[in-house]
Amino acid sequence: MITDGRCYVIAEIGINHNGDLSKALEMVRAAKVADCDAVKFQKRTLDVVYTAEELAKPRDNVFGPTNGDLKRGLEFSEQDYTAIDSFCREVGIDWFASPWDQASTEFLMKYDSPYLKVASAMLTDKAFLEHCAATGRPLLVSTGMADMDLISRAVGVIEGAGGTIACLYHCTSTYPSRDADLNLRGIATLKSRFPNLKIGYSGHEEGILPSVLAAALGAVSVERHITLSREDWGSDQKASLEMGDVAEMVAQIRRAEVVLGNGDIRFLEDEKPIAEKLRRNHTL
């Protein structure tokens, strides 16, 4: 769970499983091996999220000739999610998902997951935010494609509807994001504006340094898209980390937590023999 003591690292599988349950489970296991705390998926009711015209658009893909074929091929069934739920419990890792509509929210409530994730794309949908708040499930809320006014209004809607925001994520919604657009000092800005909320970081950049810096800057949770191979097909693969980089990112975040310490200045026991050896005068 998200606390102030340890950065909660979320491996965003999203749709990088490419509609293959066995690949999704392989990614879950790899995330666990990398010491991630949770994996996240995405859930859509296709005829609600997309218009019939959008689904009918030509788009050659492995599932067929239309955009609808691709979207349907990427969407997991209840049987698939039940298998994911069982497997995550078996390996000992949290899981949850971003619903993109109210029906998907209700679908996800069938499972005893610790959170619902509100994606940046859903931040302007008042009815959706109120629906998520009404579930009583703690919410993780991303803030990409938003300024402070919009973020404040979204937070107000959720809290006004009785919802609990477990973490508010600084986020830049470009894929992959440029370093100059990350603005990691926004973490401190959100901390100042919402002192009652925990602040995290959801990144889509290349490399691991910004995520480690985000944790060092006080992000209590870091979320990154993951993939088994950035050369795999799919729209999110290039903005994702391969598993070796995920493991290195988590290891560096854990090291950052240690080296930051608690801020107390003290004379260490291990320093005392060094002081005896190097100090000649004790007149101060």
TORVEX-903790 format. One line per 3 residues: number of its first residue (from 1); for each residue x negated, y, z of C-alpha. Coordinates in steps of 0.5 Angstrom, whole numbers, plus 500, padded with zeros to 3 digits. Example, Ala and Ser with C-alpha at 12.3 -4.5 7.8 and 13.67 -1.06 7.14 Angstrom:
<rozas>
1 = 475:491:516; 473:498:514
</rozas>
This chain:
<rozas>
1 = 500:500:500; 498:507:499; 495:510:505
4 = 489:516:507; 484:510:508; 483:507:502
7 = 484:509:495; 490:505:492; 487:502:485
10 = 493:501:480; 491:497:473; 496:499:468
13 = 497:493:464; 503:497:460; 504:494:453
16 = 497:492:452; 499:485:453; 502:485:446
19 = 508:481:448; 504:475:450; 506:473:457
22 = 500:469:458; 495:475:456; 499:479:461
25 = 498:474:466; 490:473:464; 490:481:465
28 = 493:480:472; 488:475:474; 482:480:471
31 = 485:486:475; 485:482:482; 478:479:480
34 = 476:487:479; 479:488:486; 485:492:484
37 = 490:493:489; 496:493:484; 498:492:476
40 = 503:496:473; 508:494:467; 513:498:463
43 = 520:497:462; 525:499:457; 532:498:455
46 = 531:499:447; 538:501:445; 538:506:450
49 = 531:509:450; 531:509:442; 536:511:437
52 = 538:506:432; 535:510:426; 528:510:430
55 = 528:502:431; 530:502:424; 524:506:421
58 = 519:502:417; 513:500:421; 509:493:419
61 = 507:490:425; 506:482:427; 513:482:429
64 = 516:484:423; 517:490:418; 520:495:423
67 = 519:499:429; 525:496:432; 521:489:431
70 = 515:492:434; 519:494:440; 523:488:441
73 = 516:484:441; 513:488:446; 519:488:451
76 = 519:482:456; 525:478:458; 527:477:465
79 = 524:470:465; 518:473:463; 518:478:469
82 = 520:473:474; 514:469:472; 510:475:473
85 = 513:476:480; 511:469:482; 504:470:479
88 = 502:476:482; 505:473:489; 500:467:488
91 = 494:471:486; 495:476:492; 496:483:488
94 = 502:488:488; 506:489:482; 511:494:479
97 = 513:498:473; 515:504:470; 523:504:468
100 = 524:508:462; 532:508:463; 537:507:469
103 = 539:500:466; 531:498:467; 531:501:474
106 = 537:497:476; 533:491:473; 527:492:477
109 = 530:493:483; 532:485:483; 524:484:485
112 = 521:486:491; 516:490:489; 513:496:493
115 = 514:502:488; 518:504:482; 513:509:478
118 = 516:515:474; 512:516:468; 510:523:466
121 = 515:522:460; 521:522:465; 520:528:469
124 = 525:532:465; 531:527:466; 534:530:472
127 = 540:524:472; 534:519:471; 530:522:477
130 = 536:522:482; 538:515:480; 531:513:482
133 = 531:517:488; 538:513:490; 535:506:490
136 = 531:507:496; 525:505:493; 518:509:494
139 = 517:513:488; 510:514:484; 511:520:480
142 = 506:522:474; 505:529:472; 503:529:465
145 = 506:534:460; 508:539:466; 506:545:469
148 = 507:547:476; 514:550:476; 516:543:472
151 = 513:539:477; 516:543:483; 523:542:480
154 = 522:535:479; 520:534:486; 525:538:489
157 = 530:534:485; 527:527:488; 527:530:495
160 = 534:533:494; 537:526:492; 534:523:498
163 = 528:520:495; 521:518:497; 515:520:493
166 = 509:515:496; 504:519:491; 504:525:486
169 = 499:523:481; 495:529:477; 495:527:470
172 = 493:529:463; 498:526:457; 493:525:452
175 = 490:518:449; 484:518:450; 484:525:454
178 = 478:530:453; 474:531:459; 475:539:458
181 = 483:537:459; 482:533:465; 482:539:470
184 = 480:534:476; 481:540:481; 488:540:480
187 = 488:535:485; 486:540:490; 492:545:487
190 = 497:539:488; 495:538:495; 495:545:497
193 = 502:546:493; 505:539:496; 502:538:503
196 = 507:533:505; 505:529:499; 500:524:498
199 = 496:526:491; 493:521:486; 490:521:479
202 = 493:517:473; 487:518:467; 487:516:460
205 = 480:518:459; 474:514:456; 469:512:462
208 = 470:511:469; 466:517:472; 473:522:472
211 = 476:517:476; 471:516:481; 470:523:482
214 = 478:524:483; 477:519:489; 472:523:491
217 = 476:529:491; 481:526:495; 486:522:490
220 = 489:517:495; 491:513:489; 488:512:482
223 = 491:509:476; 488:507:469; 490:503:463
226 = 487:496:462; 485:492:456; 482:485:455
229 = 479:488:449; 479:496:446; 479:493:439
232 = 486:489:440; 491:492:436; 496:497:440
235 = 497:504:441; 494:504:448; 488:500:447
238 = 483:506:446; 485:510:452; 484:503:456
241 = 478:501:460; 476:494:459; 475:489:465
244 = 468:490:466; 469:497:467; 475:496:471
247 = 471:492:476; 465:498:476; 470:503:477
250 = 473:500:483; 466:498:486; 464:506:485
253 = 470:508:488; 469:503:494; 462:506:494
256 = 464:513:494; 469:512:500; 463:509:504
259 = 458:515:502; 463:520:503; 463:518:511
262 = 468:522:516; 464:529:516; 461:528:523
265 = 454:530:523; 450:526:528; 443:523:530
268 = 443:516:527; 440:510:531; 436:508:525
271 = 433:515:525; 430:515:532; 424:511:530
274 = 423:516:524; 423:522:528; 418:519:533
277 = 413:518:528; 414:524:524; 416:529:529
280 = 410:532:533; 413:538:537; 419:537:541
283 = 419:545:543; 426:546:540
</rozas>
